[in-house]
Amino acid sequence: MDLYPSIDLRAGQVVRLARGDYDAQTVYDDDPIAVARRFDAAGARWIHVVDLDAARSGGNPNLSVIEAICASVGARVQTGGGVRTVENASDRFSAGVARVVVGSAAVEHPAVVEELSALHPGQVAVGLDARGRDVAIHGWTDATGLDLVGLAQKFDAPGVAALVVTDITRDGMLGGPALEQLASVVGAVAVPVIASGGVATTDDLRALAAFEVAGKHLTGAIVGRAIYENRFTVEEGIAACSPSA
């Protein structure tokens, strides 16, 4: 299982939101490029970058920062937040990212995922953000009433690289990952699943690395706040993601 240290961008700064609340923001650093370099130097194979401004309002307001991150690290960059059109995704691929995560657009316009998967096979993930099993979109501000598992099954397709599953109620709260939610998705699909939200300790990562449903395992875990608040280092997190850790 890969560790995906996360950089959440808002107005060019590295921040974290509590449960996706834009009014509950903590600023951790004003130099996201330096943060990415530290993650890269620590051995991260992937870095997860979210444009929170784009998630809320669309467009690519932090594109120049994402491009600078990609140019500064050897790790592959996975990026989400506001990828709602083929053009949005193309801009990020041009900036150097290895994978885009389509969230709101996947729910509202599934054909975007189909088109992107055809254009960039193996480089498109679908972000499914939910409170329990109730999927939310637009920076988690709008509930859809759609069921997480049913939606996951719709994107269980060969062209989709992964599903990024986030429990909004746990994101940024350091309360542990939502294992029941993850089990419901992993058990229902064949596409790789990346867990996001709630990781607080290396024990949490070990639990995710050992997680198994019907012979299937998680392929990654996205971690933000626990790293920024020094609960563990990126090196320690990577070690914990090893099955033998």
Backbone bond lengths (Angstrom), bond angles and torsions (degrees), N, CA, C in turn:
res aa  C-N    CA-C-N  psi(-1)  N-CA   C-N-CA  omega(-1)  CA-C   N-CA-C  phi
1 M - - - 1.465 - - 1.528 109.32 -
2 D 1.323 116.45 133.14 1.465 121.53 179.44 1.522 111.26 -88.54
3 L 1.319 115.44 142.69 1.453 121.56 169.49 1.527 108.32 -88.21
4 Y 1.334 115.95 130.21 1.458 122.04 176.59 1.533 108.36 -113.05
5 P 1.335 118.76 87.14 1.465 118.07 174.37 1.527 109.17 -62.14
6 S 1.323 115.66 139.33 1.461 120.68 -168.85 1.523 112.26 -108.74
7 I 1.329 114.47 140.42 1.459 121.86 171.94 1.517 107.01 -121.26
8 D 1.325 116.40 109.82 1.454 121.46 178.06 1.521 108.40 -97.67
9 L 1.331 116.49 119.60 1.459 122.31 -173.66 1.526 111.85 -100.11
10 R 1.310 115.82 132.04 1.458 121.49 170.35 1.526 107.82 -144.50
11 A 1.326 115.27 119.45 1.466 121.26 -177.02 1.525 111.20 53.64
12 G 1.341 116.10 37.32 1.445 121.28 176.49 1.507 115.62 79.37
13 Q 1.329 117.89 0.77 1.459 121.85 179.91 1.529 110.72 -105.71
14 V 1.327 115.12 159.31 1.464 121.31 175.25 1.524 107.85 -90.13
15 V 1.327 116.35 117.77 1.467 120.87 -175.50 1.518 109.96 -133.00
16 R 1.318 115.64 170.42 1.453 122.23 168.12 1.519 107.42 -136.21
17 L 1.325 114.41 141.71 1.458 120.79 174.54 1.522 108.66 -105.12
18 A 1.310 116.91 148.99 1.467 121.25 174.42 1.517 108.61 -93.17
19 R 1.332 116.01 118.16 1.470 122.70 -178.84 1.539 112.29 54.58
20 G 1.312 115.92 31.55 1.455 119.66 177.22 1.511 114.80 74.59
21 D 1.327 117.79 13.31 1.459 122.31 -177.09 1.524 109.62 -85.98
22 Y 1.324 116.52 114.61 1.466 120.82 -178.28 1.530 112.21 -67.39
23 D 1.296 117.24 -15.45 1.467 120.94 176.44 1.531 111.80 -92.54
24 A 1.324 116.84 -1.30 1.472 121.50 179.01 1.520 108.23 -120.17
25 Q 1.317 114.83 67.98 1.458 122.32 -173.29 1.521 111.18 -108.78
26 T 1.330 114.92 140.34 1.462 122.24 170.87 1.521 108.19 -119.52
27 V 1.335 117.15 127.83 1.461 121.77 176.20 1.520 108.61 -90.94
28 Y 1.335 116.08 124.55 1.460 120.21 -177.90 1.525 113.55 -103.94
29 D 1.325 116.95 -26.06 1.458 118.83 -178.22 1.530 108.33 -163.39
30 D 1.328 115.77 149.98 1.459 118.40 177.31 1.526 111.78 -105.99
31 D 1.346 116.97 10.78 1.460 121.32 179.73 1.526 109.96 -131.52
32 P 1.333 117.42 81.72 1.474 119.99 -177.31 1.516 113.86 -62.55
33 I 1.320 117.41 -27.11 1.465 119.63 179.70 1.523 110.01 -68.22
34 A 1.335 116.55 -42.41 1.465 120.08 177.14 1.522 110.94 -63.78
35 V 1.336 116.93 -38.19 1.465 120.57 177.65 1.531 110.03 -62.42
36 A 1.330 116.42 -45.09 1.465 120.44 179.20 1.523 111.26 -61.15
37 R 1.313 116.62 -39.85 1.470 119.95 178.95 1.532 111.22 -63.91
38 R 1.326 116.43 -37.85 1.466 119.36 178.05 1.528 110.44 -65.13
39 F 1.325 116.49 -42.96 1.460 120.23 178.00 1.530 110.44 -61.38
40 D 1.316 115.95 -42.59 1.456 121.61 -179.41 1.531 110.49 -64.47
41 A 1.313 116.53 -45.17 1.461 121.15 -179.66 1.526 111.74 -64.21
42 A 1.333 116.03 -27.78 1.467 120.91 -179.83 1.522 112.26 -78.02
43 G 1.333 117.11 -8.41 1.462 120.17 175.65 1.519 115.99 106.46
44 A 1.337 117.42 8.31 1.467 119.54 178.92 1.523 110.33 -63.57
45 R 1.324 116.24 131.88 1.465 120.48 177.35 1.527 111.10 -85.35
46 W 1.330 115.27 -24.69 1.466 121.72 177.97 1.536 108.81 -131.29
47 I 1.320 116.08 149.09 1.459 122.62 169.29 1.523 107.11 -128.12
48 H 1.318 115.79 129.98 1.460 122.03 -177.89 1.528 108.81 -99.22
49 V 1.325 117.16 120.30 1.464 121.74 -176.51 1.527 109.20 -119.99
50 V 1.326 115.90 125.12 1.466 121.41 -178.90 1.526 109.42 -116.17
51 D 1.325 116.63 127.76 1.463 121.53 173.65 1.530 107.82 -91.66
52 L 1.325 116.11 96.90 1.469 120.28 -177.57 1.522 112.28 -67.93
53 D 1.326 116.87 -32.10 1.467 119.50 177.28 1.519 110.30 -63.97
54 A 1.339 115.87 -43.41 1.461 120.01 179.36 1.521 111.33 -68.20
55 A 1.346 116.58 -35.59 1.464 119.92 179.69 1.520 110.71 -60.47
56 R 1.312 115.32 -34.35 1.462 119.74 -177.02 1.520 112.78 -85.68
57 S 1.335 115.71 -38.85 1.463 119.10 -169.86 1.517 114.86 -122.77
58 G 1.345 118.16 -4.90 1.453 120.51 -179.15 1.514 112.33 85.97
59 G 1.338 115.55 -179.64 1.449 120.51 -179.13 1.517 112.02 78.06
60 N 1.333 115.57 -162.95 1.459 121.82 179.85 1.531 110.17 -135.83
61 P 1.338 117.83 58.94 1.470 120.64 -172.17 1.526 115.04 -63.24
62 N 1.339 117.83 -24.40 1.464 120.44 -179.91 1.526 111.97 -108.61
63 L 1.325 115.95 24.57 1.468 119.70 -175.42 1.523 112.18 -60.61
64 S 1.319 117.42 -40.06 1.471 119.69 -178.36 1.523 110.86 -64.12
65 V 1.325 116.84 -34.34 1.469 120.34 177.82 1.522 110.04 -69.47
66 I 1.330 116.41 -43.18 1.466 120.34 178.46 1.525 110.33 -61.34
67 E 1.317 116.39 -42.13 1.468 120.53 178.45 1.529 110.88 -62.22
68 A 1.326 117.00 -41.90 1.465 120.71 179.59 1.523 111.37 -65.77
69 I 1.332 116.66 -37.87 1.464 120.15 176.27 1.526 110.20 -61.56
70 C 1.331 116.53 -48.96 1.471 120.47 -179.01 1.533 111.49 -58.49
71 A 1.329 116.14 -37.18 1.464 120.51 -178.18 1.520 112.51 -75.01
72 S 1.338 116.16 -16.12 1.467 120.56 -172.06 1.523 114.26 -101.39
73 V 1.333 117.71 -8.46 1.467 120.09 -174.52 1.522 111.35 -129.83
74 G 1.323 114.51 156.61 1.456 120.22 173.45 1.515 112.32 -90.00
75 A 1.336 116.39 -20.04 1.463 121.19 177.53 1.525 110.46 -64.42
76 R 1.322 115.23 153.03 1.456 119.35 174.71 1.529 109.14 -78.14
77 V 1.306 115.81 143.85 1.468 121.25 -178.04 1.523 109.58 -109.00
78 Q 1.307 114.79 125.78 1.465 122.95 173.41 1.519 106.41 -107.29
79 T 1.329 117.54 130.63 1.458 118.69 -175.09 1.521 112.29 -134.79
80 G 1.322 114.67 139.63 1.458 121.78 176.98 1.514 110.03 -136.69
81 G 1.313 114.51 -174.27 1.459 120.56 -178.49 1.512 111.51 94.04
82 G 1.322 116.49 99.76 1.460 120.25 175.04 1.510 116.01 81.42
83 V 1.335 118.56 11.99 1.466 120.66 176.36 1.526 107.39 -82.12
84 R 1.333 115.64 91.36 1.470 120.20 -172.28 1.516 114.25 -114.08
85 T 1.329 116.49 -9.89 1.460 120.30 -180.00 1.524 109.27 -137.45
86 V 1.321 115.84 165.13 1.458 120.79 174.92 1.526 109.54 -60.36
87 E 1.328 116.46 -36.91 1.464 120.80 -179.42 1.528 110.93 -65.62
88 N 1.344 117.15 -42.68 1.468 120.26 176.84 1.526 110.30 -56.50
89 A 1.324 115.39 -46.77 1.461 120.11 -179.11 1.521 111.15 -65.60
90 S 1.335 116.95 -42.17 1.466 120.66 -179.36 1.516 111.00 -60.90
91 D 1.337 116.72 -37.96 1.462 120.44 177.49 1.530 110.80 -61.33
92 R 1.318 116.38 -40.17 1.466 119.05 -178.57 1.532 111.59 -73.91
93 F 1.330 116.69 -37.47 1.459 117.91 174.44 1.528 110.63 -62.68
94 S 1.309 116.19 -39.21 1.468 119.98 177.92 1.526 111.27 -64.84
95 A 1.331 115.66 -27.95 1.465 120.54 178.37 1.524 111.94 -76.11
96 G 1.328 116.53 -11.73 1.457 119.63 174.84 1.515 116.38 112.49
97 V 1.342 118.14 5.42 1.461 118.58 -177.98 1.524 110.14 -72.53
98 A 1.337 115.16 153.08 1.463 121.05 179.57 1.521 112.21 -90.05
99 R 1.353 116.40 -24.67 1.463 120.26 -176.27 1.524 109.15 -153.98
100 V 1.325 116.15 139.17 1.458 120.41 173.14 1.527 108.82 -108.39
101 V 1.318 114.90 149.02 1.459 121.79 176.63 1.524 107.85 -111.73
102 V 1.313 116.17 119.88 1.466 121.95 -179.81 1.514 107.91 -100.93
103 G 1.316 117.55 121.05 1.455 121.41 -177.37 1.517 113.04 -110.23
104 S 1.328 116.69 -85.14 1.461 121.31 -176.47 1.526 111.98 -56.80
105 A 1.323 116.49 -42.87 1.471 120.00 -177.98 1.516 111.51 -64.90
106 A 1.335 116.98 -33.27 1.460 119.70 178.74 1.521 110.74 -63.02
107 V 1.333 115.32 -36.81 1.465 120.11 -179.84 1.517 111.15 -74.57
108 E 1.320 115.60 -44.79 1.475 120.18 -174.59 1.520 113.16 -84.00
109 H 1.331 116.75 -33.15 1.467 121.10 -176.30 1.531 109.64 -138.89
110 P 1.325 117.46 75.22 1.469 121.07 -175.87 1.525 113.87 -55.84
111 A 1.322 117.20 -24.51 1.468 119.91 -179.65 1.528 111.49 -62.45
112 V 1.343 116.99 -24.67 1.466 120.30 177.31 1.526 109.85 -61.99
113 V 1.333 116.44 -41.38 1.464 120.41 178.81 1.527 110.36 -65.81
114 E 1.313 116.69 -42.16 1.463 119.96 179.36 1.529 110.66 -60.90
115 E 1.331 116.46 -45.39 1.464 120.03 -178.57 1.521 111.12 -66.30
116 L 1.320 116.15 -44.72 1.466 119.44 -179.69 1.523 111.70 -65.48
117 S 1.326 116.86 -39.12 1.464 120.54 179.68 1.524 111.18 -64.49
118 A 1.327 116.12 -33.25 1.466 120.08 177.32 1.532 110.82 -72.00
119 L 1.332 116.31 -38.38 1.460 121.28 -179.60 1.524 112.22 -75.93
120 H 1.336 115.85 -35.48 1.471 121.26 -174.76 1.531 109.88 -133.56
121 P 1.330 117.88 65.99 1.474 119.96 -176.95 1.524 111.77 -58.81
122 G 1.334 115.26 134.56 1.451 120.17 179.24 1.512 114.50 78.63
123 Q 1.333 117.46 4.61 1.464 120.64 -177.83 1.533 112.47 -121.80
124 V 1.324 115.79 11.61 1.469 119.85 -177.55 1.522 109.35 -124.30
125 A 1.318 116.22 124.11 1.461 122.21 174.51 1.525 108.79 -112.43
126 V 1.309 115.87 157.56 1.466 121.42 177.05 1.527 108.29 -111.24
127 G 1.323 115.98 125.98 1.455 121.01 178.61 1.519 110.52 -94.11
128 L 1.308 116.16 120.54 1.463 121.79 179.12 1.529 107.88 -116.34
129 D 1.316 115.22 108.82 1.464 122.30 -176.79 1.517 108.57 -108.76
130 A 1.327 116.62 127.04 1.465 118.70 -173.30 1.519 111.64 -144.96
131 R 1.305 113.78 151.37 1.469 121.38 166.79 1.521 105.66 -97.34
132 G 1.341 115.69 101.53 1.456 118.57 -169.93 1.516 108.68 70.61
133 R 1.335 117.12 -110.53 1.462 120.65 176.59 1.522 112.14 -117.74
134 D 1.336 117.19 10.89 1.461 122.14 179.64 1.525 109.08 -94.75
135 V 1.319 116.58 109.34 1.461 122.08 -174.43 1.527 110.74 -73.95
136 A 1.345 115.08 138.01 1.466 121.61 177.25 1.524 109.42 -122.34
137 I 1.335 116.29 155.13 1.465 121.87 -178.46 1.524 110.56 -135.09
138 H 1.345 114.80 -179.97 1.470 122.95 177.71 1.529 111.72 56.04
139 G 1.346 114.01 59.30 1.453 117.87 -179.72 1.514 112.50 65.93
140 W 1.353 115.47 28.08 1.466 123.95 176.52 1.525 112.91 70.66
141 T 1.330 116.73 14.06 1.463 119.61 -177.07 1.525 112.60 -86.43
142 D 1.346 117.76 -20.37 1.464 120.66 -175.42 1.524 111.01 -121.11
143 A 1.328 116.99 118.28 1.461 121.00 173.83 1.526 108.98 -75.10
144 T 1.336 116.70 146.30 1.464 120.52 -178.09 1.522 112.81 -108.28
145 G 1.331 117.13 -22.46 1.450 120.31 -173.69 1.515 113.16 78.22
146 L 1.337 116.54 1.72 1.468 120.92 179.96 1.519 110.25 -84.38
147 D 1.326 115.74 147.85 1.458 121.48 -178.02 1.519 111.15 -85.08
148 L 1.319 116.22 130.62 1.460 122.55 -177.23 1.522 112.36 -55.59
149 V 1.310 117.60 -48.94 1.464 120.47 -175.00 1.526 111.24 -67.80
150 G 1.311 116.77 -43.40 1.457 119.55 178.38 1.517 111.78 -60.82
151 L 1.333 115.88 -39.19 1.461 120.06 179.32 1.526 110.51 -69.77
152 A 1.325 116.79 -40.42 1.463 120.25 178.18 1.519 110.96 -57.76
153 Q 1.311 116.74 -40.61 1.461 120.61 -178.65 1.527 112.18 -65.46
154 K 1.331 116.39 -29.56 1.469 119.79 178.08 1.523 111.74 -67.03
155 F 1.342 116.35 -25.51 1.464 120.10 -178.40 1.530 112.06 -104.79
156 D 1.301 116.51 15.16 1.462 121.82 177.51 1.527 107.92 -81.77
157 A 1.341 114.90 72.84 1.458 121.13 -172.15 1.527 109.97 -130.05
158 P 1.334 117.61 151.69 1.470 120.89 -175.96 1.524 114.33 -57.01
159 G 1.338 118.77 -33.60 1.459 120.64 -177.34 1.513 114.96 -76.34
160 V 1.329 117.45 -11.98 1.464 121.63 -178.08 1.532 108.82 -88.46
161 A 1.337 116.21 125.51 1.467 120.86 -175.29 1.516 112.21 -75.04
162 A 1.342 116.76 -35.15 1.469 119.96 -176.17 1.520 109.42 -169.10
163 L 1.325 115.00 161.90 1.453 122.41 167.85 1.530 106.99 -109.59
164 V 1.321 116.12 128.29 1.465 121.21 175.81 1.525 106.83 -101.49
165 V 1.323 116.45 110.18 1.465 121.51 -173.22 1.522 109.73 -106.56
166 T 1.328 115.24 120.65 1.464 122.04 -177.59 1.517 110.35 -119.68
167 D 1.322 116.50 128.25 1.461 121.10 169.67 1.524 107.20 -90.01
168 I 1.320 116.22 107.74 1.463 121.63 -174.84 1.522 111.57 -59.80
169 T 1.321 116.91 -36.52 1.464 119.64 -175.98 1.522 111.74 -67.66
170 R 1.330 117.42 -19.70 1.458 120.97 -178.63 1.519 112.82 -103.85
171 D 1.333 117.37 -15.95 1.451 120.19 -173.52 1.525 111.03 -63.15
172 G 1.328 115.91 126.66 1.456 121.15 179.58 1.506 114.91 73.26
173 M 1.337 117.73 10.60 1.463 120.44 -175.00 1.529 113.61 -106.93
174 L 1.339 117.40 -9.88 1.470 122.14 178.03 1.528 112.30 57.93
175 G 1.321 116.55 36.69 1.457 120.45 -178.13 1.511 114.67 -104.22
176 G 1.328 116.82 8.71 1.457 120.75 -177.32 1.523 111.06 95.03
177 P 1.327 117.78 151.46 1.465 121.62 -179.06 1.519 112.73 -70.83
178 A 1.328 115.24 158.46 1.470 121.70 -178.86 1.526 109.12 -89.03
179 L 1.309 116.76 81.88 1.461 121.22 -173.91 1.527 112.53 -63.92
180 E 1.326 117.44 -37.66 1.470 119.67 179.97 1.520 110.65 -65.07
181 Q 1.338 116.75 -42.42 1.449 120.27 177.90 1.532 110.32 -62.13
182 L 1.317 116.47 -45.55 1.460 120.94 -179.51 1.524 111.21 -63.00
183 A 1.320 116.59 -40.71 1.465 120.37 -179.81 1.524 111.04 -60.92
184 S 1.316 116.41 -38.85 1.463 119.76 -178.27 1.525 111.31 -64.77
185 V 1.343 116.47 -34.36 1.460 120.01 -179.91 1.529 111.04 -80.32
186 V 1.337 116.64 -50.29 1.468 120.11 -177.95 1.527 111.13 -57.92
187 G 1.316 116.65 -37.48 1.450 120.00 -179.92 1.513 114.12 -71.05
188 A 1.344 116.53 -15.24 1.466 120.15 -173.51 1.523 114.00 -104.35
189 V 1.336 117.81 -10.46 1.468 119.86 -174.58 1.524 111.14 -133.31
190 A 1.333 115.54 163.04 1.462 121.75 175.07 1.525 111.84 -101.04
191 V 1.334 117.45 -21.83 1.467 121.62 -178.77 1.530 109.37 -66.45
192 P 1.338 118.58 145.08 1.465 120.98 178.75 1.533 112.04 -57.73
193 V 1.338 115.25 146.71 1.467 121.43 -179.12 1.529 109.32 -121.71
194 I 1.328 115.12 132.48 1.462 123.28 175.95 1.522 107.42 -111.00
195 A 1.326 116.37 128.79 1.463 121.55 -178.10 1.521 110.51 -88.65
196 S 1.333 115.79 144.02 1.460 120.50 178.18 1.521 109.72 -143.85
197 G 1.343 115.26 134.02 1.464 119.24 174.55 1.511 114.18 107.27
198 G 1.342 115.60 125.21 1.447 121.06 168.58 1.513 117.41 97.68
199 V 1.341 118.13 -14.76 1.464 119.03 -176.70 1.527 110.02 -63.70
200 A 1.331 115.73 127.67 1.467 121.19 -178.40 1.519 112.67 -122.92
201 T 1.333 117.27 -25.07 1.465 120.95 -173.35 1.520 110.18 -139.28
202 T 1.324 114.84 166.93 1.462 118.39 174.04 1.521 110.93 -67.59
203 D 1.326 117.28 -26.38 1.470 119.15 174.52 1.525 110.82 -62.56
204 D 1.339 116.67 -37.64 1.468 120.22 175.88 1.528 110.06 -60.20
205 L 1.321 116.46 -42.78 1.464 119.90 179.28 1.524 111.31 -66.26
206 R 1.322 116.62 -39.60 1.463 118.87 177.41 1.527 111.11 -62.44
207 A 1.337 115.38 -38.69 1.465 119.18 178.15 1.524 110.77 -64.26
208 L 1.310 117.06 -39.34 1.460 120.40 178.72 1.526 110.90 -70.00
209 A 1.333 117.05 -38.31 1.463 120.54 179.46 1.530 111.45 -66.13
210 A 1.340 115.95 -32.94 1.465 120.53 -179.76 1.521 112.88 -87.65
211 F 1.324 116.31 -6.96 1.455 123.24 -175.85 1.531 110.14 -61.11
212 E 1.325 116.26 133.01 1.462 120.48 -179.31 1.517 109.95 -148.26
213 V 1.327 115.49 133.19 1.458 121.74 174.79 1.525 107.45 -134.17
214 A 1.306 116.38 118.81 1.466 121.61 179.38 1.521 111.72 52.24
215 G 1.337 116.11 41.08 1.458 120.99 177.98 1.512 114.57 79.45
216 K 1.334 117.45 3.09 1.467 120.89 -178.18 1.532 110.16 -106.81
217 H 1.331 115.10 145.58 1.463 121.57 -177.67 1.535 109.77 -122.31
218 L 1.317 115.25 163.24 1.456 120.60 171.51 1.525 109.22 -73.55
219 T 1.328 116.31 147.16 1.467 119.42 179.35 1.523 112.39 -100.93
220 G 1.319 117.84 -11.83 1.454 119.38 -179.72 1.509 112.15 -165.86
221 A 1.334 114.93 162.98 1.466 122.14 175.66 1.523 108.42 -138.76
222 I 1.320 115.69 126.75 1.464 121.97 178.44 1.520 108.96 -91.94
223 V 1.337 116.13 129.50 1.461 121.12 -177.11 1.516 109.67 -132.93
224 G 1.327 116.39 132.02 1.454 120.67 177.74 1.506 113.10 -123.82
225 R 1.325 115.75 -79.47 1.455 121.12 -170.67 1.523 113.59 -56.29
226 A 1.326 118.19 -40.03 1.466 120.72 -177.94 1.526 111.18 -59.47
227 I 1.332 116.60 -35.27 1.468 120.24 177.72 1.528 110.04 -72.71
228 Y 1.324 116.55 -45.45 1.467 119.86 -176.62 1.525 112.17 -66.30
229 E 1.321 116.04 -28.42 1.461 119.26 -179.90 1.528 112.41 -98.83
230 N 1.336 114.39 17.10 1.468 121.93 170.89 1.532 113.85 61.26
231 R 1.337 116.30 32.57 1.468 118.77 172.81 1.530 110.02 -69.31
232 F 1.317 115.76 -33.01 1.463 122.01 172.31 1.517 107.56 -162.15
233 T 1.328 115.83 160.28 1.456 120.78 178.87 1.529 110.42 -85.22
234 V 1.318 115.87 166.07 1.462 119.57 175.24 1.523 110.11 -61.47
235 E 1.332 116.84 -40.43 1.465 120.24 178.13 1.532 110.82 -59.63
236 E 1.330 116.85 -44.77 1.467 120.85 179.28 1.534 110.24 -65.27
237 G 1.327 116.47 -38.18 1.456 120.32 178.97 1.519 112.19 -64.75
238 I 1.329 116.07 -42.47 1.456 119.67 177.97 1.526 110.68 -62.03
239 A 1.335 116.69 -43.10 1.461 120.43 178.82 1.525 111.43 -61.51
240 A 1.338 116.91 -39.40 1.460 120.83 -178.96 1.525 112.07 -68.84
241 C 1.323 116.78 -22.86 1.471 120.14 -179.51 1.526 112.19 -78.82
242 S 1.330 116.94 -8.08 1.456 120.52 177.31 1.527 108.87 -77.68
243 P 1.311 118.66 135.99 1.473 121.01 -179.46 1.527 113.05 -56.36
244 S 1.330 117.25 -25.93 1.460 120.33 -178.48 1.510 112.74 -89.38
245 A 1.377 116.74 -0.28 1.467 119.46 -175.91 1.517 110.65 -69.66
